[in-house]
């Protein structure tokens, strides 16, 4: 296990050498992920690891990729997707054009989940999904729309539990252990690198999803990101967070109304 003081040295050096600021990340989460990488790559002394990060830019990129990747799956938390399907999409459907932002989209499973629901609601043709992440490697995976075929049984069950009625296998082509999702879905997606720590708003959206990303940030950064979402959200638009995340301490609650039970808020003014 690396020591707390060593973690601070790493944070400072990464900022000094590369300009990337990890200082607002939750220390517990950051330490856990750095320790995992440290042991995964066979280091025995911290100074060796630090030197590798400092002077090997490719290894630095690997470190950032490993630390910033988030676990995801299609139709994760089916109850959440059921609410989006039954309560939010019908309201968004009244708009002439729908803009959605998946912030921290990781490898794209949730982006494709949303595209499938938009198609089933007859809204995909007038929608555009912006999918962003800090991690360039996972974005490349997301762009391809290729996922392990072994996961399709679980994803299909999630889909059905969320209220999906179609044959889930009709959305992808299975080949050599992979599932390639239909181009029709990808045509309505724009993938781009975006850093929630330092980048600004880039459009106005009707639905913003950032699920299970804020838990890796400290309180100050959480507030900053929530305010970024507030700036980016149209009035009467929706903000969806993860099960352990809230806007409660970051923004005046008079501006938002929470949907029953789910971590979804509607901007009312």
Buried (B, 14 or more C-beta within 10 A) or exposed (E): EBEEEBBEBBBEBBEEEBEBBBBBBBBEBBBEBBEEBBEEBEBEEBEEBBEBBBEEEEBBBBBBBBBBBBEBBBBBBBEBBBBBBEBBBEBBBEBEEBBBBBBBBBBBBBBBBBBBBBBBBEBBEBBBBBBBBBBEBBBEBBBBBBBEBEBBEEBBBBBBBBBBEEEBEEBBEEEEEBBBBBEEBBEBBEBEEBBBBEEEBEEEBBBBBBBBBBBBBBEEBBBBBBBBBBEBBBEEBBBBBBEEBBBEEBBEEEBBEBBEEBBBBBBEE
